[in-house]
């Protein structure tokens, strides 16, 4: 009989779980940020218009602009929430993996919020 430790089981389970944080660009130019365990299926659902109440339903087609894979759903949700708080320019810097621009935009937002400007 095969005996696995708690840590072996956690490692196996982690490899079997894939989560994706993604940003899709809608036909009207707006961005939709989400998390899923099946990126291909989720993009299909966005483009087919499965749910009329979905943000992307009247904004089809959508185009995948960014995705990042996670094995931990908590980390994926945290990243999704962080990105949802970002503005358009910061998301576009993320598409280009321009981390210096992301830092600059973050500093600009901090200085605006400390002066009360929007």
N, C-alpha and C positions, 0 to 999 in steps of 0.2 A: 504494500500500500504506500502511495506517495504521500509524504507529509510536507506541508508548506508552512512556513512561519507566517506570522501576521504581516511582516514586512514584505515577504515574497508575494502574498496575496494583494497587498496594496500596490505593489509595483505592477503586477499583472493587470489589475483593475485600471490603473492610471494609463497603461498603454492602450487599453481597450476603449478609453473614453476620449473623444476628440470634440472640442468645442471651437467655434470660430466666431470672432468678432469681425464684423464686416461693415463697410460703407458702400452703399449703392447710390449712384447718381440717377435721379429720376429724369424723365423726359423734359420736365419744366426747369431743370437745373438744380433743384433742391437735393439735399443729401439725406439719406435715411441710414441710420446706424442701428445695427441689431446684433444679436447673438443667436447662434444656432448650433445644433450638433450635426447638421448635414447641409453644407453650403450649397451644393448643387440643387438639392430639393428645395431649399428655401428660395433661391433665386428663381427657380421654375415657378414656385407659388406666387412670388411677386409679379412675375411677368405674365402669368396666366390669369391673374386677378381672382384668386380663390375666394377672398374675403372682401366684400364691398366696403366694409368698415375700416379696412387697412389703409394706412397713410399713403401707400404707393398705388392703391387701386386705380385712382383717376390720373396717376402720374406715370403710367406705363408708356414705353418699356423702361426698365431700369438696367443700368450697366454697373457691374462690379468695379469699384475703383480701388478698394483696399480690403485686405483680410489678414488676420493673424490667428494662428492656431494655438490652442491651449489644451492641456490635459486636466486642468483644475477649473471647474465651473465657477468657483468663487473668484478666481483671478480673472476669468473671462468677463464676468459680470462687472467687476470693479473697473476693468479697462473700458468696457462699453459705457459705463456711467461717466467715466472721465472724459471720453471722447464726446459724448453727448453734450457736455458743458462747453465744448470748444466752438469757436466761431468758424466761419467758412475758410478764412485765410490759413488758420492753423491746421484745419483738416487737409487743405490742399498742400501744405508743407509736409504733412504726414505722407501723402501720396508719393511725394518725391523723396521721402526719407530725409528731409532737410531738418535735422535736429537743431542746428544753430538758429534757423528761422523760427522754429517752435519755441525755443528759449526766449528769443527777442519778443515774439508775440505774447508770451506769458508775462514777461516783464512789463510790456506796454499795458496789458490788462490790469496788472497789479498797481501800476502807477495811476491809471485812470480811476480805479476803484478807491484809491486812497485820497484822490482829489474830489471825488464825487461826480466825475464826468462819465458820460457813456460813450 
